[in-house]
Amino acid sequence: MPSPFRPATDLLIQYARYHRDPRNIHTHFIGIPMIVFAIGVLLARPVLGVATTPLGALAITPAVLLWVLSTAWYLTRGQTALGVAVSVVNGLLIALAAPLAAGSTGAWLGWGLGTFFVGWLFQFVGHYYEGRKPAFVDDLVGLLVGPQFVVAEVLFMVGAFGSLKATIEQAAGPTRLRDLTAPAA
């Protein structure tokens, strides 16, 4: 099994090899944030403690602990600016999800499981277009790389990280529409 502590560039190249069809990438723009949000909802219970921060009280939950650990992982893979960006996006999604855990058990589970299911539905539709299985099937670290890949793709679209994009495309190939009538490669 490959190490989860490979450099961000290597991880993004590996992930990109499973994501070259733009339709697949675009479904990931919806599905991955929904999944991160859903995890934020589901792991916002129980409250393990409260920390005082300059912004006020912060409930310490499994979601917050997972965010701290994933942030440490993103920031230690190289590509620090990208690590900061994905950590901020994940933090915002988890913060938006937290209030939903304060409702009834039914509402908490409905929001959490519902958005998780719909998020994965988007993922699998995208992989239909790609003609390939999701990257995490071959390497579980793909579950962490997914949010990083989505943030990177958005940043590429606005002209940021051009050299990283070029490196990824040189190794994984350019994006292209797969002919759905032809067998998957």
Buried (B, 14 or more C-beta within 10 A) or exposed (E): EEEBEBEBBBBBBBBBBBBBBBBBBBBBBBBBBBBBBBBBBBBBBEBEEEEEEEEEEBBBBBBBEBBEEBBEBBBEBBBEEBBBBBBEBBBBBBBEBBEBBEEEEEEBBBBBEEBBEBBBBBBEBBBBBBBBEBBBEBBEBBBBBBBBBBBBBEBBEEEBBEEBBEBBBEBBEEBEEBEEEEEEE
